[in-house]
Amino acid sequence: MKIGILVLDGVFDTGLTTLLDTFSTANELALAGGAARAPFDVEVVGFTRQIRTAMSLRIAAAPARGVGKPDWIVVPALNAKTRDALLAALGRRDVGEAKKRLRAWREEGIGIAAACIGTFLLADSGLLDGEDATTTWSLAPLFRERYPTVRLDDSRMVVSSNGIVTAGAAMGHLDLALWFVRQVSPELATLVARFLLIDNRTSQAQYIIPDYLAHADPLVERFERWARDNLSNGFSLQDAANALHVHTRTLQRRTEFVLGKSPLAFFQDLRVQRACQLVQDGCDLDTVAERVGYADASTLRNLLRRKLGRGVRELRANG
C-alpha cells in the first residue's frame, strides 16, 4: 500500500511521528514474519522541500505535485488546539493550497484520510460534504457550526465513508494508522498493537468532557450549570427551559446544533461523568445511583458499561 503523508509547517509532531512509527513497525514485523516485501511504502510530501514542525524540528518532504499516484493521502493535524488558532491556520496560504491539492487527489480516485485537526482541512475542502465523519471531540461544536452538511459523530474514534477516513483527537493518529494496517492484515494489526502497547478503543466517548463542550455556547453553558444542580432529579425539558427562560424548542435546537445531541442525552452524559467520579472516589454503587438520579445500582451499572465500555471494577482500578 502506497501512502503519502501530506505535511504542512506547524504539524503536530506526535501525530506525524505516530503515523511514521506505526507504519515502520508494521513493515519491520511483516518482514520478520516472512513477508516477501514491506506492506507499506510511505512518503512524506509537502509544498516546500523542508517542513518545520510545531516543535521546530525539520523534516524533508517530496513535492506534493510530483508524487506518484498513491493509494492514500493522509493528513496529520496542525498544532492548533484552540478555536482561534485553528481558524487562523485554516486561512493560511499553504493550507489553501493543500485543500486544492486534496480535491485534485480525490478526483483521481485516491483515498483521503485525516486525524484530529487534519479533519478540518478535509471538511474545509468540501470533501466531507454529505459524508459520515469524526473529529477531535474538543472542537466538535466548531466543526458542526462550520460544516453543517457533514454527518458528524464525535463519539467515534475512526470513521470510514466512501473512500475518506477520519479519526478523533490527538492520539487518534495511532488509531488511524492501525486502521490502515488492519486493511492489509488484521493479524499484523494485532501484532503491531501488542508491540506498541495500543489498547483497542473504538470510541472517544469516555474521554469527552461534557462541560468543556458546553462552554462553546452561552445558552448551553447555562443549561449545563442547571443540569449539574439537578442530576439527582428526573430530567424534565420543560423544567430546564423554564429555569433558563427559553422555549423548549429553543433549548432543544441549540443543544443539538452545538453538541450534536438532545438536552436529555447531554444530561445523561453529565450523569455518567459524575457517576464515574464518585465510583473512582470509592463510593458504593447504591449511593452513586441515588446521587445521579437512578433508581437502582444495576441500572447505573449497565449504563456505565454501555456508555464507556468499562465496568465498575475497571473504573475503580483506573481511579
Buried (B, 14 or more C-beta within 10 A) or exposed (E): BBBBBBBBBBBBBBBBBBBBEBBBBBBEBBEEEEBEEBBBBBEBBBBBEEBBBBEEEEBEBBEBEEBEEBBBBBBBBBBBBEBEBBEEBBEBEBBBBBBEBBBEBBEEEBBBBBBBBBBBBBBBBBBBEEBBBBBBBBBBBBBBBBBEEBBBBBBBBBBBBEBBBBBBBBBBBBBBBBBBBBBBBEEBBBBBBEEBEBEEBEBBBBBBEBBEBBEBBEBBBBBBEBBBEBBEEEBBBEBBBEBBEBEBEEBBEBBBBBBBBBBBEBBBBBBBBBBBBBBBEEBEBEEBBBBBBBEEBEEBBEBBEEBBBBBBEBBEEEE
